[in-house]
Amino acid sequence: MDDTTTLVSELLNKLAELDQKVCDYRQEMAQEFQRYSHSLLQNAPEHVSVRVGELIAEELHNYSALSPALVTLNGADLVGCSDPERWPRRGRVSPPPILPHTSGVPPQ
């Protein structure tokens, strides 16, 4: 492996690691919101809970950092889109292959 390939590989691994941390944190915050909304709405009449859920769902687009982790708000039950089976940990990934047409050297 040359220096470029090694550096690219290390940087891609770091990006994957940081991306996973952001995803995990986003999911944790979505779960915190789910618990909070459940505690607020647990004693509310069902029709109120449903209406609150509809209104909150309409506003989720205003919370761009959290909205990817928030799929639906059905009554008081919030479901996150990141489940561990859908978004597995990537771990170390192989660097991209070095191909003649992508090596930075013009073809001859």
PyMOL commands that set and color helices and strands:
alter all, ss='L'
color gray80, all
select helices_A, chain A and resi 3-41+46-62+67-69+100-102
alter helices_A, ss='H'
color red, helices_A
select strands_A, chain A and resi 70-74+77-80
alter strands_A, ss='S'
color yellow, strands_A
deselect
rebuild
show_as cartoon
